[in-house]
Amino acid sequence: MNKKLYIIRHGETEHNRRGIVQGRGIDSHLNNTGKIQAELFFQKYKNVSFEYLYCSDQRRTYQTISSFENSDVAIIRDTRLDEISWGEHEGKSGEPELMEKYYRIIQSWSAGNYHDRPVGGESAQDLHDRVSSFLMDLSQRHFNNALIATHGRTLRAMLCILKNQPIKFMDQVAHQNTGLYMLEWCNKSWEVLMENDCEHLGQKIIIE
């Protein structure tokens, strides 16, 4: 059997709902909608035999997959899966000057300037390097199914790396809360089987 990766973004938080930037420095927790999303995801995939469960070191990712944890498989927290640090933007939303800076950084990364960074935050290269390190370690493990709960920007970088694409294409990777990417190892590369799949949410899909 080929390896399969199940990669999801965490469930909704109040910061998501209110449009407030979270990032690595904001350790928010799931709101009621996020808890429902997490439970619906669990009910859909609870019968998959995951040999490994990974999340970031932030509560919102752990809470999203905590139902999968049992006496045989413990969730492994890994700081390399944390959201990117947005520096001065974290905990804020909507201020015109900050928004201008935010979009300038995004555009700079899309142009290939990976070492550009928000004030007090991480660069795209920083994110790429720590996610690549995690994936390198994961590639050394033997498993059939592994579940990874992470964050929007981190998920985008991870998908680019897994698809052997430059991270300047990060913003082409769609994501919603608990949206699932499923990949299978085939012919020495990762094949994407599902992209941002939210079928488990039914009519309860929440779009930020």
Secondary structure, DSSP 8 states (H G I E B T S, - for coil): ---EEEEEE---BHHHHHT----TT----B-HHHHHHHHHHHHHHTTS--SEEEE-SSHHHHHHHGGG--SS--EEE-GGGS----GGGTT----HHHHHHHHHHHHHHHTT-TT---TTS--HHHHHHHHHHHHHHHHTS--SEEEEEE-HHHHHHHHHHHTT--GGGGGGS---TT-EEEEEEETTEEEEEEEEE-GGGGGG----
